[in-house]
């Protein structure tokens, strides 16, 4: 396998509708690498100070010093040492312990299976990679992975690789298997050697897994921004003449909902920016509504009122009116508005079985030793919550609830339970689920989603790999 075998498929469709050829994309990657990693061997971070003697140091171009360290100038005689704009200083081979970090955009990778891809700009212009869903054989969701050629510094030691990524949407459960990364090299005969051993935290196949968080909320904390570092402790002295060096990215597994695809609802005319009086009417976010306009109501104080409502009536839109219409992570595109125009919003609620609608008037929590009238509505106390509400469909005498024991509430619509049996009893009938609130979060990274099955990855969005090389003695090919 040569370096040239690991190139991406031609890309024809970007989310903004423009087109780009494979050659153009390869050139883009090359320019990004040159800009970020510098040219002529790149930039170095020595372990000891660089001392510029004689008259000191004069820089004619911009200077950016990162990651700390010291650059000093001593002595005040003779001519200055000068670096022109764009120059990269070459340090003496006797200056030991030099290190270098090279960023590789994950878009340089290629999927092992034919997948839909999404592209977006982040991290200093680097493109990101994410598999949406498998198209290889129609067998459903499979493990998605990508192989990214590493731009390696010949003769150096590859000490570690840190991959930055983002969790694409809130989960209602943790993945069965967390995303993982491994680094390997391949010789001309196709033999693979792993760069990470079990002692450095890898499993028997060399994979290093992201740590399992304490909760789904923690997995998506801070907008899902994460990183994973792989320590390379074997086979890591770089020889680009004999080996290809590859970063392998493996998607999380066992997702809930639709593992590789999301539902995208028909677009709405406008979206609210604050709590409003229902039904939505008048001007919303600078847009003057007309009767029947689809409005994304997302900012209500009572989140059970959120959803896609029709202007003038407040009726829920037909495509988000019942439980079957809700899918986790679904997206809604907003057409107009001063603030929200041309934006995309994603359902952030981790609900597995959404119940729309409004609670009946007079609904209260069940209480002990309380007389209830026929047709009264109650919901269980917090300690016995079921997600359903109930109606008094028959009473005996004063219809008084048990003074000591709360009923064992059924969770099947139409099922009944007798409260305070043998006394002034009440027959409670399960009427329906307690409505659940919807919340939405902005997705500025998603442009122009298409109604229906959305090609919006909601697993892992891989950004860039920072490869750290040590024991550098000279500038060699990459």
TORKOL-4160 file (C-alpha; in steps of 0.2 Angstrom, whole numbers, padded with zeros to 4 digits, m for minus):
478
<pt num="1" X="0000" Y="0000" Z="0000"/>
<pt num="2" X="0007" Y="0017" Z="m0005"/>
<pt num="3" X="0002" Y="0034" Z="0002"/>
<pt num="4" X="m0008" Y="0037" Z="m0013"/>
<pt num="5" X="m0020" Y="0023" Z="m0009"/>
<pt num="6" X="m0028" Y="0032" Z="0006"/>
<pt num="7" X="m0037" Y="0046" Z="m0003"/>
<pt num="8" X="m0055" Y="0050" Z="m0001"/>
<pt num="9" X="m0069" Y="0047" Z="m0014"/>
<pt num="10" X="m0074" Y="0061" Z="m0025"/>
<pt num="11" X="m0086" Y="0073" Z="m0017"/>
<pt num="12" X="m0100" Y="0080" Z="m0026"/>
<pt num="13" X="m0112" Y="0087" Z="m0014"/>
<pt num="14" X="m0108" Y="0099" Z="0001"/>
<pt num="15" X="m0122" Y="0104" Z="0013"/>
<pt num="16" X="m0122" Y="0121" Z="0006"/>
<pt num="17" X="m0126" Y="0114" Z="m0011"/>
<pt num="18" X="m0109" Y="0119" Z="m0020"/>
<pt num="19" X="m0099" Y="0106" Z="m0029"/>
<pt num="20" X="m0080" Y="0102" Z="m0027"/>
<pt num="21" X="m0069" Y="0090" Z="m0037"/>
<pt num="22" X="m0057" Y="0077" Z="m0029"/>
<pt num="23" X="m0042" Y="0087" Z="m0035"/>
<pt num="24" X="m0049" Y="0103" Z="m0027"/>
<pt num="25" X="m0051" Y="0094" Z="m0011"/>
<pt num="26" X="m0034" Y="0087" Z="m0011"/>
<pt num="27" X="m0027" Y="0104" Z="m0014"/>
<pt num="28" X="m0037" Y="0111" Z="0000"/>
<pt num="29" X="m0030" Y="0098" Z="0012"/>
<pt num="30" X="m0012" Y="0102" Z="0006"/>
<pt num="31" X="m0014" Y="0120" Z="0008"/>
<pt num="32" X="m0022" Y="0118" Z="0026"/>
<pt num="33" X="m0008" Y="0107" Z="0031"/>
<pt num="34" X="0005" Y="0119" Z="0024"/>
<pt num="35" X="m0003" Y="0134" Z="0033"/>
<pt num="36" X="m0005" Y="0125" Z="0050"/>
<pt num="37" X="0011" Y="0114" Z="0050"/>
<pt num="38" X="0022" Y="0126" Z="0041"/>
<pt num="39" X="0033" Y="0121" Z="0026"/>
<pt num="40" X="0051" Y="0116" Z="0024"/>
<pt num="41" X="0050" Y="0104" Z="0039"/>
<pt num="42" X="0038" Y="0113" Z="0050"/>
<pt num="43" X="0041" Y="0122" Z="0067"/>
<pt num="44" X="0050" Y="0115" Z="0082"/>
<pt num="45" X="0048" Y="0116" Z="0100"/>
<pt num="46" X="0065" Y="0113" Z="0109"/>
<pt num="47" X="0066" Y="0107" Z="0127"/>
<pt num="48" X="0079" Y="0121" Z="0131"/>
<pt num="49" X="0080" Y="0139" Z="0127"/>
<pt num="50" X="0085" Y="0146" Z="0110"/>
<pt num="51" X="0099" Y="0159" Z="0112"/>
<pt num="52" X="0102" Y="0172" Z="0099"/>
<pt num="53" X="0119" Y="0179" Z="0101"/>
<pt num="54" X="0129" Y="0194" Z="0095"/>
<pt num="55" X="0117" Y="0209" Z="0091"/>
<pt num="56" X="0101" Y="0200" Z="0094"/>
<pt num="57" X="0086" Y="0195" Z="0084"/>
<pt num="58" X="0076" Y="0205" Z="0071"/>
<pt num="59" X="0060" Y="0198" Z="0064"/>
<pt num="60" X="0053" Y="0206" Z="0048"/>
<pt num="61" X="0037" Y="0195" Z="0048"/>
<pt num="62" X="0024" Y="0191" Z="0061"/>
<pt num="63" X="0029" Y="0181" Z="0075"/>
<pt num="64" X="0017" Y="0169" Z="0085"/>
<pt num="65" X="0024" Y="0161" Z="0100"/>
<pt num="66" X="0013" Y="0147" Z="0107"/>
<pt num="67" X="0013" Y="0134" Z="0121"/>
<pt num="68" X="0025" Y="0145" Z="0132"/>
<pt num="69" X="0044" Y="0143" Z="0131"/>
<pt num="70" X="0057" Y="0157" Z="0130"/>
<pt num="71" X="0065" Y="0165" Z="0115"/>
<pt num="72" X="0079" Y="0177" Z="0120"/>
<pt num="73" X="0092" Y="0188" Z="0113"/>
<pt num="74" X="0109" Y="0193" Z="0120"/>
<pt num="75" X="0125" Y="0203" Z="0116"/>
<pt num="76" X="0125" Y="0219" Z="0107"/>
<pt num="77" X="0138" Y="0218" Z="0093"/>
<pt num="78" X="0139" Y="0214" Z="0075"/>
<pt num="79" X="0124" Y="0211" Z="0063"/>
<pt num="80" X="0107" Y="0205" Z="0068"/>
<pt num="81" X="0101" Y="0188" Z="0064"/>
<pt num="82" X="0086" Y="0189" Z="0053"/>
<pt num="83" X="0071" Y="0178" Z="0048"/>
<pt num="84" X="0061" Y="0184" Z="0034"/>
<pt num="85" X="0042" Y="0182" Z="0033"/>
<pt num="86" X="0038" Y="0164" Z="0029"/>
<pt num="87" X="0055" Y="0157" Z="0034"/>
<pt num="88" X="0057" Y="0142" Z="0046"/>
<pt num="89" X="0073" Y="0142" Z="0056"/>
<pt num="90" X="0083" Y="0125" Z="0055"/>
<pt num="91" X="0090" Y="0121" Z="0072"/>
<pt num="92" X="0107" Y="0112" Z="0073"/>
<pt num="93" X="0107" Y="0093" Z="0074"/>
<pt num="94" X="0116" Y="0094" Z="0091"/>
<pt num="95" X="0101" Y="0103" Z="0098"/>
<pt num="96" X="0093" Y="0087" Z="0106"/>
<pt num="97" X="0076" Y="0084" Z="0112"/>
<pt num="98" X="0067" Y="0094" Z="0099"/>
<pt num="99" X="0048" Y="0090" Z="0097"/>
<pt num="100" X="0035" Y="0094" Z="0084"/>
<pt num="101" X="0016" Y="0093" Z="0084"/>
<pt num="102" X="0008" Y="0091" Z="0067"/>
<pt num="103" X="m0011" Y="0093" Z="0064"/>
<pt num="104" X="m0019" Y="0081" Z="0052"/>
<pt num="105" X="m0037" Y="0085" Z="0047"/>
<pt num="106" X="m0048" Y="0070" Z="0049"/>
<pt num="107" X="m0056" Y="0073" Z="0032"/>
<pt num="108" X="m0040" Y="0066" Z="0024"/>
<pt num="109" X="m0047" Y="0049" Z="0029"/>
<pt num="110" X="m0057" Y="0037" Z="0019"/>
<pt num="111" X="m0071" Y="0026" Z="0026"/>
<pt num="112" X="m0070" Y="0007" Z="0026"/>
<pt num="113" X="m0088" Y="0006" Z="0019"/>
<pt num="114" X="m0097" Y="0018" Z="0007"/>
<pt num="115" X="m0105" Y="0031" Z="0019"/>
<pt num="116" X="m0113" Y="0048" Z="0017"/>
<pt num="117" X="m0101" Y="0061" Z="0023"/>
<pt num="118" X="m0104" Y="0078" Z="0030"/>
<pt num="119" X="m0091" Y="0092" Z="0029"/>
<pt num="120" X="m0090" Y="0108" Z="0040"/>
<pt num="121" X="m0077" Y="0121" Z="0045"/>
<pt num="122" X="m0070" Y="0121" Z="0062"/>
<pt num="123" X="m0053" Y="0121" Z="0071"/>
<pt num="124" X="m0043" Y="0134" Z="0061"/>
<pt num="125" X="m0052" Y="0130" Z="0045"/>
<pt num="126" X="m0049" Y="0111" Z="0046"/>
<pt num="127" X="m0063" Y="0101" Z="0039"/>
<pt num="128" X="m0072" Y="0087" Z="0050"/>
<pt num="129" X="m0077" Y="0070" Z="0045"/>
<pt num="130" X="m0093" Y="0061" Z="0051"/>
<pt num="131" X="m0101" Y="0045" Z="0044"/>
<pt num="132" X="m0120" Y="0047" Z="0042"/>
<pt num="133" X="m0125" Y="0030" Z="0039"/>
<pt num="134" X="m0120" Y="0014" Z="0030"/>
<pt num="135" X="m0125" Y="0012" Z="0011"/>
<pt num="136" X="m0114" Y="m0004" Z="0008"/>
<pt num="137" X="m0127" Y="m0018" Z="0008"/>
<pt num="138" X="m0143" Y="m0012" Z="0015"/>
<pt num="139" X="m0141" Y="m0023" Z="0031"/>
<pt num="140" X="m0143" Y="m0008" Z="0042"/>
<pt num="141" X="m0132" Y="0001" Z="0054"/>
<pt num="142" X="m0114" Y="m0006" Z="0055"/>
<pt num="143" X="m0098" Y="m0001" Z="0063"/>
<pt num="144" X="m0092" Y="0014" Z="0054"/>
<pt num="145" X="m0074" Y="0018" Z="0054"/>
<pt num="146" X="m0062" Y="0029" Z="0044"/>
<pt num="147" X="m0043" Y="0028" Z="0040"/>
<pt num="148" X="m0033" Y="0044" Z="0041"/>
<pt num="149" X="m0015" Y="0044" Z="0034"/>
<pt num="150" X="m0004" Y="0053" Z="0046"/>
<pt num="151" X="0009" Y="0066" Z="0040"/>
<pt num="152" X="0024" Y="0059" Z="0049"/>
<pt num="153" X="0041" Y="0066" Z="0053"/>
<pt num="154" X="0054" Y="0054" Z="0046"/>
<pt num="155" X="0067" Y="0048" Z="0059"/>
<pt num="156" X="0057" Y="0055" Z="0074"/>
<pt num="157" X="0048" Y="0046" Z="0087"/>
<pt num="158" X="0029" Y="0047" Z="0086"/>
<pt num="159" X="0025" Y="0049" Z="0105"/>
<pt num="160" X="0006" Y="0052" Z="0105"/>
<pt num="161" X="m0009" Y="0056" Z="0094"/>
<pt num="162" X="m0023" Y="0067" Z="0101"/>
<pt num="163" X="m0039" Y="0067" Z="0091"/>
<pt num="164" X="m0052" Y="0080" Z="0094"/>
<pt num="165" X="m0070" Y="0076" Z="0091"/>
<pt num="166" X="m0088" Y="0081" Z="0095"/>
<pt num="167" X="m0103" Y="0071" Z="0100"/>
<pt num="168" X="m0116" Y="0076" Z="0087"/>
<pt num="169" X="m0132" Y="0076" Z="0098"/>
<pt num="170" X="m0139" Y="0073" Z="0116"/>
<pt num="171" X="m0141" Y="0054" Z="0119"/>
<pt num="172" X="m0155" Y="0046" Z="0129"/>
<pt num="173" X="m0143" Y="0032" Z="0134"/>
<pt num="174" X="m0124" Y="0029" Z="0134"/>
<pt num="175" X="m0117" Y="0020" Z="0119"/>
<pt num="176" X="m0114" Y="0001" Z="0121"/>
<pt num="177" X="m0097" Y="0004" Z="0115"/>
<pt num="178" X="m0088" Y="0020" Z="0116"/>
<pt num="179" X="m0078" Y="0028" Z="0101"/>
<pt num="180" X="m0061" Y="0021" Z="0099"/>
<pt num="181" X="m0045" Y="0025" Z="0090"/>
<pt num="182" X="m0029" Y="0016" Z="0086"/>
<pt num="183" X="m0013" Y="0020" Z="0076"/>
<pt num="184" X="m0004" Y="0007" Z="0066"/>
<pt num="185" X="0009" Y="0006" Z="0052"/>
<pt num="186" X="0009" Y="m0005" Z="0037"/>
<pt num="187" X="0024" Y="m0011" Z="0027"/>
<pt num="188" X="0024" Y="m0014" Z="0008"/>
<pt num="189" X="0018" Y="m0032" Z="0010"/>
<pt num="190" X="0002" Y="m0026" Z="0019"/>
<pt num="191" X="0008" Y="m0032" Z="0037"/>
<pt num="192" X="0001" Y="m0021" Z="0051"/>
<pt num="193" X="0011" Y="m0016" Z="0066"/>
<pt num="194" X="0001" Y="m0008" Z="0081"/>
<pt num="195" X="0009" Y="0007" Z="0089"/>
<pt num="196" X="0000" Y="0006" Z="0106"/>
<pt num="197" X="0002" Y="m0009" Z="0118"/>
<pt num="198" X="m0009" Y="m0015" Z="0132"/>
<pt num="199" X="0003" Y="m0006" Z="0144"/>
<pt num="200" X="m0001" Y="0010" Z="0136"/>
<pt num="201" X="m0020" Y="0007" Z="0138"/>
<pt num="202" X="m0025" Y="m0002" Z="0122"/>
<pt num="203" X="m0035" Y="m0018" Z="0120"/>
<pt num="204" X="m0028" Y="m0033" Z="0112"/>
<pt num="205" X="m0031" Y="m0026" Z="0095"/>
<pt num="206" X="m0023" Y="m0009" Z="0099"/>
<pt num="207" X="m0039" Y="0001" Z="0101"/>
<pt num="208" X="m0040" Y="0015" Z="0114"/>
<pt num="209" X="m0058" Y="0019" Z="0119"/>
<pt num="210" X="m0065" Y="0035" Z="0126"/>
<pt num="211" X="m0068" Y="0034" Z="0144"/>
<pt num="212" X="m0087" Y="0030" Z="0148"/>
<pt num="213" X="m0095" Y="0045" Z="0155"/>
<pt num="214" X="m0106" Y="0045" Z="0171"/>
<pt num="215" X="m0122" Y="0049" Z="0161"/>
<pt num="216" X="m0129" Y="0053" Z="0144"/>
<pt num="217" X="m0129" Y="0072" Z="0149"/>
<pt num="218" X="m0110" Y="0071" Z="0153"/>
<pt num="219" X="m0107" Y="0063" Z="0136"/>
<pt num="220" X="m0114" Y="0078" Z="0128"/>
<pt num="221" X="m0108" Y="0091" Z="0140"/>
<pt num="222" X="m0100" Y="0107" Z="0133"/>
<pt num="223" X="m0109" Y="0104" Z="0116"/>
<pt num="224" X="m0101" Y="0087" Z="0115"/>
<pt num="225" X="m0083" Y="0093" Z="0113"/>
<pt num="226" X="m0071" Y="0079" Z="0117"/>
<pt num="227" X="m0054" Y="0073" Z="0114"/>
<pt num="228" X="m0045" Y="0056" Z="0115"/>
<pt num="229" X="m0026" Y="0053" Z="0117"/>
<pt num="230" X="m0017" Y="0038" Z="0111"/>
<pt num="231" X="0000" Y="0035" Z="0118"/>
<pt num="232" X="0012" Y="0026" Z="0105"/>
<pt num="233" X="0025" Y="0016" Z="0115"/>
<pt num="234" X="0030" Y="0003" Z="0102"/>
<pt num="235" X="0035" Y="0002" Z="0083"/>
<pt num="236" X="0034" Y="0021" Z="0084"/>
<pt num="237" X="0051" Y="0026" Z="0077"/>
<pt num="238" X="0046" Y="0034" Z="0060"/>
<pt num="239" X="0052" Y="0027" Z="0044"/>
<pt num="240" X="0041" Y="0034" Z="0030"/>
<pt num="241" X="0052" Y="0025" Z="0017"/>
<pt num="242" X="0046" Y="0008" Z="0023"/>
<pt num="243" X="0029" Y="0011" Z="0031"/>
<pt num="244" X="0013" Y="0020" Z="0029"/>
<pt num="245" X="0007" Y="0027" Z="0046"/>
<pt num="246" X="m0012" Y="0027" Z="0048"/>
<pt num="247" X="m0024" Y="0033" Z="0061"/>
<pt num="248" X="m0040" Y="0023" Z="0063"/>
<pt num="249" X="m0056" Y="0031" Z="0069"/>
<pt num="250" X="m0071" Y="0020" Z="0075"/>
<pt num="251" X="m0088" Y="0026" Z="0078"/>
<pt num="252" X="m0098" Y="0024" Z="0094"/>
<pt num="253" X="m0110" Y="0009" Z="0094"/>
<pt num="254" X="m0127" Y="0004" Z="0101"/>
<pt num="255" X="m0135" Y="0021" Z="0098"/>
<pt num="256" X="m0153" Y="0023" Z="0102"/>
<pt num="257" X="m0166" Y="0031" Z="0090"/>
<pt num="258" X="m0160" Y="0030" Z="0072"/>
<pt num="259" X="m0141" Y="0025" Z="0073"/>
<pt num="260" X="m0135" Y="0033" Z="0057"/>
<pt num="261" X="m0149" Y="0044" Z="0051"/>
<pt num="262" X="m0160" Y="0058" Z="0058"/>
<pt num="263" X="m0178" Y="0064" Z="0054"/>
<pt num="264" X="m0179" Y="0081" Z="0046"/>
<pt num="265" X="m0196" Y="0089" Z="0048"/>
<pt num="266" X="m0203" Y="0100" Z="0035"/>
<pt num="267" X="m0197" Y="0118" Z="0037"/>
<pt num="268" X="m0206" Y="0131" Z="0047"/>
<pt num="269" X="m0209" Y="0149" Z="0042"/>
<pt num="270" X="m0202" Y="0156" Z="0059"/>
<pt num="271" X="m0196" Y="0152" Z="0076"/>
<pt num="272" X="m0200" Y="0160" Z="0093"/>
<pt num="273" X="m0186" Y="0169" Z="0102"/>
<pt num="274" X="m0195" Y="0170" Z="0119"/>
<pt num="275" X="m0211" Y="0164" Z="0128"/>
<pt num="276" X="m0226" Y="0169" Z="0119"/>
<pt num="277" X="m0245" Y="0169" Z="0121"/>
<pt num="278" X="m0253" Y="0155" Z="0112"/>
<pt num="279" X="m0259" Y="0152" Z="0098"/>
<pt num="280" X="m0244" Y="0160" Z="0089"/>
<pt num="281" X="m0250" Y="0175" Z="0079"/>
<pt num="282" X="m0244" Y="0192" Z="0074"/>
<pt num="283" X="m0225" Y="0196" Z="0072"/>
<pt num="284" X="m0213" Y="0182" Z="0077"/>
<pt num="285" X="m0194" Y="0186" Z="0076"/>
<pt num="286" X="m0198" Y="0200" Z="0063"/>
<pt num="287" X="m0209" Y="0189" Z="0052"/>
<pt num="288" X="m0227" Y="0193" Z="0050"/>
<pt num="289" X="m0237" Y="0177" Z="0052"/>
<pt num="290" X="m0251" Y="0171" Z="0041"/>
<pt num="291" X="m0265" Y="0159" Z="0046"/>
<pt num="292" X="m0259" Y="0141" Z="0045"/>
<pt num="293" X="m0240" Y="0146" Z="0045"/>
<pt num="294" X="m0229" Y="0132" Z="0053"/>
<pt num="295" X="m0221" Y="0140" Z="0068"/>
<pt num="296" X="m0207" Y="0132" Z="0079"/>
<pt num="297" X="m0212" Y="0136" Z="0096"/>
<pt num="298" X="m0197" Y="0132" Z="0107"/>
<pt num="299" X="m0195" Y="0145" Z="0121"/>
<pt num="300" X="m0211" Y="0142" Z="0131"/>
<pt num="301" X="m0210" Y="0143" Z="0150"/>
<pt num="302" X="m0220" Y="0127" Z="0150"/>
<pt num="303" X="m0210" Y="0116" Z="0138"/>
<pt num="304" X="m0225" Y="0105" Z="0135"/>
<pt num="305" X="m0232" Y="0119" Z="0124"/>
<pt num="306" X="m0216" Y="0118" Z="0113"/>
<pt num="307" X="m0217" Y="0110" Z="0096"/>
<pt num="308" X="m0222" Y="0115" Z="0078"/>
<pt num="309" X="m0239" Y="0124" Z="0079"/>
<pt num="310" X="m0250" Y="0132" Z="0066"/>
<pt num="311" X="m0251" Y="0151" Z="0067"/>
<pt num="312" X="m0269" Y="0157" Z="0072"/>
<pt num="313" X="m0275" Y="0141" Z="0079"/>
<pt num="314" X="m0261" Y="0134" Z="0089"/>
<pt num="315" X="m0265" Y="0116" Z="0083"/>
<pt num="316" X="m0250" Y="0105" Z="0082"/>
<pt num="317" X="m0243" Y="0102" Z="0064"/>
<pt num="318" X="m0248" Y="0085" Z="0057"/>
<pt num="319" X="m0230" Y="0079" Z="0057"/>
<pt num="320" X="m0227" Y="0082" Z="0075"/>
<pt num="321" X="m0244" Y="0079" Z="0083"/>
<pt num="322" X="m0243" Y="0062" Z="0091"/>
<pt num="323" X="m0230" Y="0050" Z="0099"/>
<pt num="324" X="m0225" Y="0042" Z="0082"/>
<pt num="325" X="m0220" Y="0058" Z="0075"/>
<pt num="326" X="m0206" Y="0062" Z="0087"/>
<pt num="327" X="m0189" Y="0054" Z="0084"/>
<pt num="328" X="m0174" Y="0058" Z="0095"/>
<pt num="329" X="m0163" Y="0071" Z="0088"/>
<pt num="330" X="m0175" Y="0076" Z="0074"/>
<pt num="331" X="m0171" Y="0093" Z="0066"/>
<pt num="332" X="m0181" Y="0108" Z="0060"/>
<pt num="333" X="m0176" Y="0121" Z="0047"/>
<pt num="334" X="m0182" Y="0139" Z="0050"/>
<pt num="335" X="m0185" Y="0149" Z="0034"/>
<pt num="336" X="m0187" Y="0167" Z="0040"/>
<pt num="337" X="m0184" Y="0178" Z="0054"/>
<pt num="338" X="m0172" Y="0192" Z="0060"/>
<pt num="339" X="m0163" Y="0181" Z="0073"/>
<pt num="340" X="m0167" Y="0163" Z="0068"/>
<pt num="341" X="m0169" Y="0164" Z="0049"/>
<pt num="342" X="m0160" Y="0151" Z="0039"/>
<pt num="343" X="m0156" Y="0142" Z="0055"/>
<pt num="344" X="m0158" Y="0123" Z="0060"/>
<pt num="345" X="m0164" Y="0117" Z="0077"/>
<pt num="346" X="m0162" Y="0100" Z="0084"/>
<pt num="347" X="m0173" Y="0092" Z="0097"/>
<pt num="348" X="m0162" Y="0090" Z="0113"/>
<pt num="349" X="m0175" Y="0081" Z="0123"/>
<pt num="350" X="m0169" Y="0063" Z="0127"/>
<pt num="351" X="m0187" Y="0056" Z="0126"/>
<pt num="352" X="m0190" Y="0038" Z="0121"/>
<pt num="353" X="m0209" Y="0039" Z="0120"/>
<pt num="354" X="m0215" Y="0057" Z="0118"/>
<pt num="355" X="m0233" Y="0061" Z="0123"/>
<pt num="356" X="m0239" Y="0077" Z="0116"/>
<pt num="357" X="m0255" Y="0088" Z="0121"/>
<pt num="358" X="m0261" Y="0097" Z="0136"/>
<pt num="359" X="m0265" Y="0091" Z="0153"/>
<pt num="360" X="m0283" Y="0091" Z="0157"/>
<pt num="361" X="m0289" Y="0106" Z="0168"/>
<pt num="362" X="m0290" Y="0103" Z="0186"/>
<pt num="363" X="m0276" Y="0090" Z="0186"/>
<pt num="364" X="m0268" Y="0088" Z="0203"/>
<pt num="365" X="m0257" Y="0076" Z="0212"/>
<pt num="366" X="m0265" Y="0062" Z="0221"/>
<pt num="367" X="m0266" Y="0065" Z="0240"/>
<pt num="368" X="m0271" Y="0054" Z="0255"/>
<pt num="369" X="m0288" Y="0055" Z="0263"/>
<pt num="370" X="m0295" Y="0067" Z="0250"/>
<pt num="371" X="m0313" Y="0067" Z="0243"/>
<pt num="372" X="m0313" Y="0067" Z="0224"/>
<pt num="373" X="m0328" Y="0071" Z="0213"/>
<pt num="374" X="m0333" Y="0059" Z="0199"/>
<pt num="375" X="m0322" Y="0063" Z="0183"/>
<pt num="376" X="m0308" Y="0071" Z="0193"/>
<pt num="377" X="m0291" Y="0070" Z="0186"/>
<pt num="378" X="m0275" Y="0065" Z="0196"/>
<pt num="379" X="m0257" Y="0060" Z="0193"/>
<pt num="380" X="m0247" Y="0050" Z="0205"/>
<pt num="381" X="m0235" Y="0058" Z="0217"/>
<pt num="382" X="m0217" Y="0061" Z="0213"/>
<pt num="383" X="m0212" Y="0045" Z="0223"/>
<pt num="384" X="m0224" Y="0034" Z="0212"/>
<pt num="385" X="m0223" Y="0043" Z="0196"/>
<pt num="386" X="m0228" Y="0033" Z="0180"/>
<pt num="387" X="m0229" Y="0046" Z="0167"/>
<pt num="388" X="m0248" Y="0044" Z="0165"/>
<pt num="389" X="m0263" Y="0053" Z="0172"/>
<pt num="390" X="m0280" Y="0045" Z="0179"/>
<pt num="391" X="m0298" Y="0050" Z="0180"/>
<pt num="392" X="m0311" Y="0045" Z="0194"/>
<pt num="393" X="m0323" Y="0035" Z="0183"/>
<pt num="394" X="m0333" Y="0028" Z="0198"/>
<pt num="395" X="m0335" Y="0032" Z="0216"/>
<pt num="396" X="m0343" Y="0025" Z="0231"/>
<pt num="397" X="m0350" Y="0036" Z="0245"/>
<pt num="398" X="m0339" Y="0051" Z="0247"/>
<pt num="399" X="m0326" Y="0044" Z="0236"/>
<pt num="400" X="m0311" Y="0047" Z="0248"/>
<pt num="401" X="m0294" Y="0041" Z="0244"/>
<pt num="402" X="m0285" Y="0029" Z="0255"/>
<pt num="403" X="m0277" Y="0038" Z="0271"/>
<pt num="404" X="m0262" Y="0027" Z="0271"/>
<pt num="405" X="m0258" Y="0019" Z="0254"/>
<pt num="406" X="m0256" Y="0026" Z="0237"/>
<pt num="407" X="m0263" Y="0015" Z="0223"/>
<pt num="408" X="m0252" Y="0004" Z="0212"/>
<pt num="409" X="m0256" Y="0014" Z="0197"/>
<pt num="410" X="m0258" Y="0004" Z="0180"/>
<pt num="411" X="m0248" Y="0010" Z="0165"/>
<pt num="412" X="m0260" Y="0004" Z="0152"/>
<pt num="413" X="m0272" Y="0016" Z="0145"/>
<pt num="414" X="m0290" Y="0010" Z="0150"/>
<pt num="415" X="m0284" Y="m0001" Z="0165"/>
<pt num="416" X="m0291" Y="0003" Z="0182"/>
<pt num="417" X="m0286" Y="0002" Z="0200"/>
<pt num="418" X="m0298" Y="0004" Z="0215"/>
<pt num="419" X="m0292" Y="0016" Z="0228"/>
<pt num="420" X="m0298" Y="0013" Z="0247"/>
<pt num="421" X="m0306" Y="m0003" Z="0243"/>
<pt num="422" X="m0321" Y="m0008" Z="0254"/>
<pt num="423" X="m0323" Y="0010" Z="0260"/>
<pt num="424" X="m0328" Y="0026" Z="0251"/>
<pt num="425" X="m0318" Y="0020" Z="0236"/>
<pt num="426" X="m0313" Y="0027" Z="0220"/>
<pt num="427" X="m0310" Y="0018" Z="0203"/>
<pt num="428" X="m0296" Y="0027" Z="0194"/>
<pt num="429" X="m0295" Y="0024" Z="0175"/>
<pt num="430" X="m0278" Y="0026" Z="0166"/>
<pt num="431" X="m0282" Y="0040" Z="0153"/>
<pt num="432" X="m0266" Y="0044" Z="0145"/>
<pt num="433" X="m0248" Y="0049" Z="0146"/>
<pt num="434" X="m0243" Y="0065" Z="0155"/>
<pt num="435" X="m0237" Y="0077" Z="0141"/>
<pt num="436" X="m0218" Y="0079" Z="0140"/>
<pt num="437" X="m0210" Y="0095" Z="0136"/>
<pt num="438" X="m0199" Y="0098" Z="0121"/>
<pt num="439" X="m0183" Y="0107" Z="0120"/>
<pt num="440" X="m0172" Y="0113" Z="0105"/>
<pt num="441" X="m0154" Y="0118" Z="0103"/>
<pt num="442" X="m0147" Y="0127" Z="0088"/>
<pt num="443" X="m0136" Y="0118" Z="0076"/>
<pt num="444" X="m0126" Y="0131" Z="0067"/>
<pt num="445" X="m0115" Y="0118" Z="0059"/>
<pt num="446" X="m0129" Y="0110" Z="0049"/>
<pt num="447" X="m0134" Y="0119" Z="0033"/>
<pt num="448" X="m0150" Y="0116" Z="0022"/>
<pt num="449" X="m0155" Y="0099" Z="0029"/>
<pt num="450" X="m0167" Y="0090" Z="0017"/>
<pt num="451" X="m0185" Y="0085" Z="0023"/>
<pt num="452" X="m0186" Y="0066" Z="0026"/>
<pt num="453" X="m0172" Y="0056" Z="0031"/>
<pt num="454" X="m0158" Y="0068" Z="0036"/>
<pt num="455" X="m0140" Y="0065" Z="0032"/>
<pt num="456" X="m0135" Y="0073" Z="0048"/>
<pt num="457" X="m0123" Y="0062" Z="0058"/>
<pt num="458" X="m0128" Y="0061" Z="0076"/>
<pt num="459" X="m0114" Y="0050" Z="0082"/>
<pt num="460" X="m0096" Y="0056" Z="0082"/>
<pt num="461" X="m0089" Y="0071" Z="0072"/>
<pt num="462" X="m0070" Y="0069" Z="0070"/>
<pt num="463" X="m0061" Y="0085" Z="0069"/>
<pt num="464" X="m0042" Y="0084" Z="0068"/>
<pt num="465" X="m0028" Y="0073" Z="0075"/>
<pt num="466" X="m0013" Y="0082" Z="0083"/>
<pt num="467" X="0002" Y="0070" Z="0081"/>
<pt num="468" X="0017" Y="0074" Z="0093"/>
<pt num="469" X="0034" Y="0069" Z="0087"/>
<pt num="470" X="0050" Y="0069" Z="0098"/>
<pt num="471" X="0068" Y="0065" Z="0096"/>
<pt num="472" X="0069" Y="0076" Z="0081"/>
<pt num="473" X="0087" Y="0079" Z="0074"/>
<pt num="474" X="0084" Y="0086" Z="0057"/>
<pt num="475" X="0071" Y="0090" Z="0044"/>
<pt num="476" X="0067" Y="0075" Z="0034"/>
<pt num="477" X="0053" Y="0070" Z="0022"/>
<pt num="478" X="0035" Y="0067" Z="0027"/>
